[in-house]
């Protein structure tokens, strides 16, 4: 999937793509045809950079209801010829999730569209999961034959069916179908479920990883073997080393962390970092210096990445003290040092965190993954002069997760948050951001009072948000 093209933040489309609360407010004030066109663009061309962690479906479904939108464009998107050519979940997943929420709000046309797509579409498993949460038993039973027809009778089809049943995200349809008296449905699904259970049991009997009695050398060799086949086992190997290594093994581990093969070296660095060995910070710096010289090979860069990742997990005062010396570096170790200060530094480190926050925005833009911990740190340390850059991140980032972290930092640093961004956040696409807004938004605004009542009464709203609403304005919702 290509990275989405995000419109400017001052446009209606840009606001909706970002999932900002102002997107909903502007859409409701805009001409209906324009608002629906922008909404359908977002639903059919998923604007999220990471659809697995960012929420949009409930946000778009609520606006679809408020605009009284039809489903013609979603239907055309789901059932076009491209559905059989581009079978990536990212092409249709957001549209199916929006239909799922619409179905939960009582839109029967959305429910029927999901049933039809589950029977004929390429991303049928996603549609089936949406139906598993919203459809009745009769509707799900009616899908048994078209779904099972996707798995031809025979060893290959039965094996694929077994894997599908075993890995199903929502098991309800398969449980219903296992009770079906028809031989082609009930017996086949029961056999697939039994085979899936047998496969899991076999994997448990044949573990591929370390076994009791392994030595430090055996674990390091295992980590290197994984690296040779393209699997980075630094973390798992470090946990194994914690179980098998004793004080007498320290010289071997230090030697592996300095001169070992890449897989073994990364595992040793992770283990020594977790053990807070006094030599590990120098080893981390040496690995990062090698990669920073510019001529490092792939192995050296991999070791440097492992060293930086190990350092990020360290939480002692020695790691924080070293971060103050490393934070001016312009490489990955410098970025990790800034993150350590943001997460574990003291008030005396506020200037360093602020400089890192500003420098990252200038150098990498408002969508940089490094901004999340720095925004958290600005809020944790109460850096009031960080509010302008936090507002910039809030407005411009296309990541709803990062925007929520910026909003949380603004709640701690910006005295205008309660009457400003907090009001908008009540309509945000992320439930954690709506929860924050429910805790802080100034209730003197008539829009806030009405929105809080609606969130409290909405059955699709998250429990944490509704709890925050009720804690704020009372169980009778009198504002």
C-alpha positions as CSV (number, residue, x, y, z in Angstrom):
1,X,0.0,0.0,0.0
2,X,1.3,3.5,-0.9
3,X,1.5,6.2,1.8
4,X,-1.7,8.2,1.7
5,X,-1.7,11.8,0.4
6,X,-2.9,14.0,3.2
7,X,-4.5,17.3,2.4
8,X,-3.5,20.5,4.2
9,X,-4.8,20.8,7.8
10,X,-6.8,23.9,7.0
11,X,-9.1,22.1,4.5
12,X,-12.2,20.0,5.3
13,X,-10.6,17.0,3.7
14,X,-7.4,17.4,5.6
15,X,-9.3,17.7,8.9
16,X,-11.3,14.6,8.2
17,X,-8.3,12.6,7.1
18,X,-6.6,13.4,10.4
19,X,-9.6,12.4,12.4
20,X,-9.7,15.8,14.2
21,X,-12.8,16.9,16.0
22,X,-12.9,20.1,14.0
23,X,-13.4,17.8,10.9
24,X,-16.8,16.8,12.2
25,X,-17.7,20.3,13.2
26,X,-16.7,21.8,9.8
27,X,-18.4,19.0,7.9
28,X,-21.7,19.6,9.7
29,X,-21.4,23.3,8.8
30,X,-20.4,22.8,5.2
31,X,-22.7,22.1,2.2
32,X,-23.9,18.5,2.6
33,X,-22.7,17.4,-0.8
34,X,-19.2,18.7,-0.2
35,X,-19.1,17.1,3.3
36,X,-20.2,13.7,2.0
37,X,-17.6,13.9,-0.9
38,X,-14.8,14.5,1.6
39,X,-16.1,11.8,4.0
40,X,-16.4,9.2,1.2
41,X,-12.9,10.0,0.0
42,X,-11.6,9.2,3.5
43,X,-13.6,6.0,3.9
44,X,-12.6,4.6,0.4
45,X,-9.0,5.8,0.5
46,X,-7.8,5.0,4.0
47,X,-5.7,8.0,5.2
48,X,-4.0,6.3,8.1
49,X,-0.2,5.7,7.9
50,X,-0.7,2.8,10.4
51,X,-4.2,1.4,10.2
52,X,-3.5,-1.2,13.0
53,X,-3.2,1.4,15.7
54,X,-5.1,4.5,14.5
55,X,-8.9,4.7,14.8
56,X,-11.2,6.2,12.2
57,X,-14.1,3.9,11.7
58,X,-16.4,5.0,14.5
59,X,-15.5,8.7,13.8
60,X,-16.5,8.3,10.1
61,X,-19.6,6.2,10.9
62,X,-20.9,8.9,13.3
63,X,-20.4,11.6,10.8
64,X,-22.1,9.5,8.1
65,X,-25.1,9.2,10.3
66,X,-25.2,12.9,11.1
67,X,-25.0,13.7,7.3
68,X,-27.7,11.0,6.5
69,X,-25.3,9.6,3.9
70,X,-26.1,6.7,1.6
71,X,-24.0,3.7,0.9
72,X,-23.8,3.8,-2.9
73,X,-20.1,4.8,-3.1
74,X,-19.1,2.3,-0.4
75,X,-21.0,-0.5,-2.3
76,X,-19.3,0.4,-5.6
77,X,-15.9,0.4,-3.9
78,X,-16.4,-3.0,-2.3
79,X,-17.8,-4.8,-5.4
80,X,-15.7,-3.3,-8.2
81,X,-13.4,-5.5,-10.3
82,X,-10.4,-4.3,-8.3
83,X,-11.6,-6.2,-5.3
84,X,-10.4,-9.4,-7.0
85,X,-7.1,-7.9,-8.1
86,X,-6.0,-6.0,-5.0
87,X,-6.8,-8.3,-2.1
88,X,-4.9,-6.3,0.6
89,X,-7.0,-5.8,3.7
90,X,-6.0,-2.1,3.7
91,X,-8.1,-1.5,0.6
92,X,-11.4,-2.4,2.1
93,X,-10.9,-2.8,5.8
94,X,-11.9,0.8,6.8
95,X,-15.0,0.7,4.7
96,X,-16.0,-2.6,6.2
97,X,-15.4,-1.3,9.7
98,X,-17.5,1.7,9.0
99,X,-20.3,-0.5,7.8
100,X,-20.0,-2.5,11.0
101,X,-20.5,0.6,13.2
102,X,-23.4,1.7,11.0
103,X,-25.0,-1.7,11.4
104,X,-24.6,-1.4,15.2
105,X,-26.5,1.9,15.0
106,X,-29.4,0.1,13.3
107,X,-28.6,0.7,9.6
108,X,-30.0,-2.5,8.1
109,X,-28.7,-1.5,4.6
110,X,-25.1,-1.6,6.1
111,X,-25.8,-5.1,7.6
112,X,-27.1,-6.4,4.3
113,X,-24.1,-5.0,2.5
114,X,-21.7,-6.7,5.0
115,X,-23.5,-10.1,4.5
116,X,-23.3,-9.7,0.7
117,X,-19.6,-8.9,0.8
118,X,-18.9,-11.8,3.3
119,X,-20.4,-14.1,0.7
120,X,-18.6,-12.8,-2.3
121,X,-15.8,-10.4,-1.5
122,X,-12.1,-11.0,-1.3
123,X,-11.7,-9.5,2.3
124,X,-14.6,-11.7,3.4
125,X,-13.0,-12.6,6.7
126,X,-13.0,-9.0,7.9
127,X,-16.7,-8.7,7.0
128,X,-17.4,-11.9,8.8
129,X,-15.7,-10.5,11.9
130,X,-17.9,-7.4,11.8
131,X,-21.0,-9.5,11.4
132,X,-20.0,-11.8,14.3
133,X,-20.3,-8.8,16.6
134,X,-23.6,-7.4,15.1
135,X,-25.6,-10.0,13.2
136,X,-28.1,-12.4,14.6
137,X,-27.7,-16.2,14.5
138,X,-30.0,-16.6,11.5
139,X,-28.0,-14.2,9.5
140,X,-24.7,-15.8,10.3
141,X,-26.0,-19.3,9.6
142,X,-27.1,-18.2,6.1
143,X,-23.4,-17.5,5.3
144,X,-22.1,-20.9,6.1
145,X,-22.4,-22.4,2.6
146,X,-20.9,-19.5,0.6
147,X,-18.0,-19.2,3.0
148,X,-17.2,-22.9,3.1
149,X,-17.4,-23.0,-0.7
150,X,-14.2,-20.9,-0.7
151,X,-12.4,-24.1,0.6
152,X,-12.6,-26.8,-2.0
153,X,-13.1,-30.4,-0.7
154,X,-9.8,-32.2,-0.5
155,X,-6.6,-32.2,1.5
156,X,-5.5,-28.7,0.5
157,X,-8.8,-27.1,1.0
158,X,-9.4,-28.8,4.3
159,X,-5.9,-27.7,5.5
160,X,-6.6,-24.1,4.5
161,X,-10.0,-24.3,6.3
162,X,-8.4,-25.6,9.4
163,X,-5.9,-22.8,9.5
164,X,-8.7,-20.2,8.9
165,X,-10.8,-21.6,11.7
166,X,-7.8,-21.8,14.0
167,X,-6.8,-18.2,13.4
168,X,-10.3,-16.6,13.2
169,X,-10.4,-13.3,15.1
170,X,-14.1,-13.8,16.0
171,X,-15.0,-17.5,16.6
172,X,-18.8,-17.0,16.9
173,X,-19.7,-17.9,13.3
174,X,-17.6,-21.0,13.3
175,X,-19.1,-22.2,16.6
176,X,-22.6,-21.7,15.1
177,X,-21.6,-23.6,11.9
178,X,-20.2,-26.4,13.9
179,X,-23.7,-27.1,15.3
180,X,-25.2,-27.2,11.9
181,X,-26.8,-30.6,11.2
182,X,-25.8,-30.6,7.5
183,X,-22.9,-32.9,6.8
184,X,-21.3,-30.3,4.4
185,X,-21.4,-27.7,7.1
186,X,-21.3,-29.0,10.7
187,X,-19.2,-32.1,10.2
188,X,-16.7,-30.2,8.1
189,X,-16.3,-27.3,10.5
190,X,-16.0,-29.6,13.5
191,X,-13.2,-31.5,11.7
192,X,-11.4,-28.3,10.9
193,X,-11.6,-27.2,14.5
194,X,-10.3,-30.5,15.8
195,X,-7.4,-30.4,13.3
196,X,-6.5,-26.8,14.4
197,X,-6.4,-27.9,18.0
198,X,-4.2,-30.9,17.0
199,X,-1.8,-28.5,15.1
200,X,-1.4,-26.3,18.2
201,X,-0.7,-29.4,20.3
202,X,2.0,-30.6,17.9
203,X,3.7,-27.2,17.9
204,X,3.8,-27.3,21.7
205,X,5.4,-30.7,21.6
206,X,8.1,-29.5,19.1
207,X,9.4,-26.2,20.4
208,X,12.0,-24.6,18.1
209,X,13.6,-22.4,20.7
210,X,16.0,-22.8,23.7
211,X,15.5,-25.8,26.0
212,X,16.3,-26.3,29.7
213,X,20.0,-27.0,30.2
214,X,21.2,-24.7,27.4
215,X,24.4,-22.8,28.1
216,X,25.2,-19.2,27.4
217,X,27.2,-20.2,24.3
218,X,24.2,-22.2,23.0
219,X,21.8,-19.3,23.5
220,X,24.2,-16.9,21.7
221,X,24.6,-19.4,18.8
222,X,20.8,-19.7,18.6
223,X,20.6,-15.9,18.3
224,X,23.2,-15.9,15.6
225,X,21.4,-18.7,13.7
226,X,18.2,-16.6,13.8
227,X,20.1,-13.6,12.4
228,X,21.5,-15.7,9.6
229,X,18.0,-16.6,8.4
230,X,16.7,-13.0,8.8
231,X,15.1,-13.3,12.3
232,X,16.3,-10.8,14.9
233,X,16.1,-12.7,18.3
234,X,17.9,-10.2,20.5
235,X,15.0,-9.8,22.9
236,X,14.1,-13.5,23.3
237,X,17.7,-14.5,23.5
238,X,18.4,-11.9,26.2
239,X,15.5,-13.3,28.3
240,X,17.0,-16.8,27.9
241,X,20.4,-15.5,29.0
242,X,18.8,-14.1,32.1
243,X,17.7,-17.6,33.0
244,X,21.0,-19.4,32.3
245,X,23.8,-16.8,32.8
246,X,25.6,-16.5,36.1
247,X,28.4,-14.2,37.4
248,X,31.0,-16.5,36.0
249,X,29.6,-16.0,32.4
250,X,30.2,-12.2,32.4
251,X,33.5,-12.3,30.6
252,X,32.0,-14.4,27.8
253,X,29.1,-12.0,27.5
254,X,31.3,-8.9,27.5
255,X,33.4,-10.5,24.8
256,X,30.3,-11.3,22.7
257,X,29.0,-7.8,23.1
258,X,32.3,-6.3,21.9
259,X,33.5,-8.7,19.2
260,X,30.7,-11.3,18.6
261,X,28.8,-12.0,15.4
262,X,25.9,-9.6,14.9
263,X,23.1,-11.8,16.2
264,X,25.0,-12.9,19.3
265,X,26.3,-9.4,19.9
266,X,22.8,-7.9,19.9
267,X,21.6,-10.5,22.3
268,X,24.5,-9.9,24.6
269,X,24.0,-6.1,24.6
270,X,20.3,-6.6,25.4
271,X,21.1,-8.9,28.3
272,X,23.8,-6.7,29.7
273,X,21.5,-3.6,29.5
274,X,18.7,-5.4,31.3
275,X,21.2,-6.5,34.0
276,X,22.5,-2.9,34.2
277,X,26.1,-4.1,33.8
278,X,28.5,-1.2,34.5
279,X,30.3,-1.7,31.1
280,X,27.2,-1.8,28.9
281,X,26.9,2.0,28.3
282,X,30.4,2.1,26.9
283,X,29.6,-0.9,24.7
284,X,26.4,0.9,23.4
285,X,28.4,4.0,22.6
286,X,31.0,2.0,20.7
287,X,28.4,0.3,18.6
288,X,26.7,3.5,17.8
289,X,30.0,5.2,16.9
290,X,30.8,2.5,14.4
291,X,27.5,3.0,12.6
292,X,27.8,6.8,12.7
293,X,31.1,6.8,10.7
294,X,29.1,6.4,7.5
295,X,31.0,3.5,6.1
296,X,29.5,0.8,8.3
297,X,28.2,-2.3,6.7
298,X,24.8,-3.9,7.3
299,X,26.0,-6.0,10.2
300,X,27.4,-2.9,12.0
301,X,24.2,-1.0,11.5
302,X,22.2,-3.9,12.9
303,X,24.4,-4.1,16.0
304,X,24.0,-0.3,16.4
305,X,20.3,-0.6,16.2
306,X,20.3,-3.4,18.7
307,X,22.5,-1.3,21.1
308,X,20.2,1.7,20.9
309,X,17.1,-0.4,21.4
310,X,18.8,-2.0,24.5
311,X,19.7,1.4,25.8
312,X,16.1,2.7,25.5
313,X,15.0,0.0,27.9
314,X,17.4,1.0,30.6
315,X,15.9,2.9,33.5
316,X,18.7,3.5,36.0
317,X,20.3,6.9,37.0
318,X,23.4,5.9,35.1
319,X,21.4,5.7,31.9
320,X,19.9,9.1,32.5
321,X,23.2,10.6,33.3
322,X,24.7,9.3,30.1
323,X,21.7,10.6,28.2
324,X,22.7,14.2,29.2
325,X,26.0,13.6,27.4
326,X,24.5,11.9,24.3
327,X,21.5,14.1,23.7
328,X,23.4,16.5,21.4
329,X,24.4,13.7,19.0
330,X,22.6,13.8,15.7
331,X,22.2,10.0,15.3
332,X,19.9,7.3,16.6
333,X,21.7,7.3,20.0
334,X,21.1,11.0,20.4
335,X,17.4,10.5,19.7
336,X,17.3,7.7,22.2
337,X,19.0,9.9,24.8
338,X,16.4,12.6,24.3
339,X,13.7,9.9,24.7
340,X,15.3,8.7,27.9
341,X,15.4,12.3,29.3
342,X,11.8,12.9,28.3
343,X,10.6,9.7,30.0
344,X,12.9,9.6,33.1
345,X,14.7,12.9,33.3
346,X,14.2,15.5,36.0
347,X,13.1,19.1,35.9
348,X,16.7,20.1,35.3
349,X,16.5,18.3,31.9
350,X,13.5,20.4,30.7
351,X,15.6,22.6,28.4
352,X,17.3,19.5,26.8
353,X,13.9,17.9,26.2
354,X,12.5,21.2,24.7
355,X,15.4,21.6,22.4
356,X,15.0,18.0,21.2
357,X,11.3,18.5,20.6
358,X,11.9,21.7,18.6
359,X,14.8,20.2,16.7
360,X,12.8,17.1,15.8
361,X,9.9,19.1,14.5
362,X,12.2,21.3,12.4
363,X,14.3,18.4,11.1
364,X,11.7,15.6,10.6
365,X,8.3,17.3,10.5
366,X,5.2,16.9,12.6
367,X,4.7,13.2,11.8
368,X,8.1,12.0,13.2
369,X,7.7,8.9,15.4
370,X,10.3,10.4,17.7
371,X,7.9,13.2,18.7
372,X,5.6,10.9,20.8
373,X,7.9,10.4,23.8
374,X,9.2,14.0,23.5
375,X,5.6,15.3,23.7
376,X,4.9,13.0,26.7
377,X,8.1,14.4,28.3
378,X,7.0,18.0,27.8
379,X,3.8,17.2,29.6
380,X,5.4,15.2,32.3
381,X,7.9,17.9,33.1
382,X,5.3,20.7,32.7
383,X,7.3,22.7,30.1
384,X,5.0,25.6,29.6
385,X,7.1,27.2,26.8
386,X,6.6,23.9,24.8
387,X,2.9,24.8,24.3
388,X,3.4,26.5,20.9
389,X,5.3,23.6,19.3
390,X,2.8,21.2,20.8
391,X,0.0,23.1,19.3
392,X,1.8,22.9,15.9
393,X,2.1,19.2,16.2
394,X,-1.6,18.9,17.2
395,X,-2.7,20.8,14.2
396,X,-0.4,19.4,11.5
397,X,0.3,15.8,12.3
398,X,-1.6,13.2,10.3
399,X,-1.2,10.7,13.1
400,X,-4.2,10.6,15.4
401,X,-2.1,8.8,18.0
402,X,0.5,11.5,18.1
403,X,-2.2,14.2,18.1
404,X,-3.6,12.6,21.3
405,X,-0.2,12.6,23.0
406,X,0.2,16.3,22.0
407,X,-3.2,17.0,23.5
408,X,-2.3,15.3,26.8
409,X,0.9,17.4,27.0
410,X,-1.1,20.6,26.2
411,X,-3.5,19.7,29.1
412,X,-0.5,19.9,31.4
413,X,1.3,22.9,29.8
414,X,-1.3,25.2,28.2
415,X,-3.8,27.1,30.4
416,X,-6.1,27.7,27.4
417,X,-6.5,24.0,26.6
418,X,-9.8,23.6,28.5
419,X,-11.5,26.3,26.4
420,X,-9.6,25.6,23.2
421,X,-8.5,22.2,21.8
422,X,-10.2,20.3,24.6
423,X,-13.6,21.3,23.2
424,X,-12.6,20.0,19.7
425,X,-11.2,16.8,21.2
426,X,-14.7,15.7,22.3
427,X,-15.3,14.8,18.6
428,X,-11.8,13.3,18.0
429,X,-11.4,9.9,16.4
430,X,-9.3,8.4,19.2
431,X,-11.2,7.3,22.4
432,X,-8.3,8.2,24.6
433,X,-8.4,11.8,23.3
434,X,-12.1,12.0,23.8
435,X,-11.6,10.7,27.4
436,X,-9.0,13.5,28.0
437,X,-11.4,16.1,26.6
438,X,-14.2,14.8,28.8
439,X,-12.0,15.4,31.8
440,X,-10.9,18.9,30.8
441,X,-13.3,20.6,28.4
442,X,-15.0,23.7,29.8
443,X,-18.6,22.9,30.4
444,X,-19.7,26.6,30.0
445,X,-19.6,26.1,26.3
446,X,-23.1,25.0,25.1
447,X,-21.5,22.6,22.6
448,X,-19.6,20.8,25.3
449,X,-22.7,20.2,27.4
450,X,-24.6,18.7,24.5
451,X,-21.7,16.6,23.3
452,X,-21.1,15.2,26.8
453,X,-24.8,14.1,27.0
454,X,-24.5,12.5,23.6
455,X,-21.3,10.6,24.5
456,X,-22.8,9.4,27.7
457,X,-25.9,8.0,25.9
458,X,-24.1,6.5,22.9
459,X,-23.9,2.6,23.1
460,X,-20.9,2.6,20.8
461,X,-18.8,4.8,23.0
462,X,-16.0,3.3,25.0
463,X,-16.6,2.7,28.7
464,X,-13.6,4.8,29.7
465,X,-15.0,7.8,27.9
466,X,-18.4,7.5,29.4
467,X,-16.9,7.1,32.9
468,X,-15.0,10.3,32.4
469,X,-18.2,12.0,31.2
470,X,-20.2,10.9,34.2
471,X,-17.4,11.7,36.7
472,X,-17.3,15.2,35.2
473,X,-21.0,16.2,35.1
474,X,-22.8,13.7,37.3
475,X,-25.1,10.7,36.7
476,X,-28.1,12.9,35.9
477,X,-26.1,14.7,33.1
478,X,-27.4,18.1,34.3
479,X,-25.0,20.8,33.1
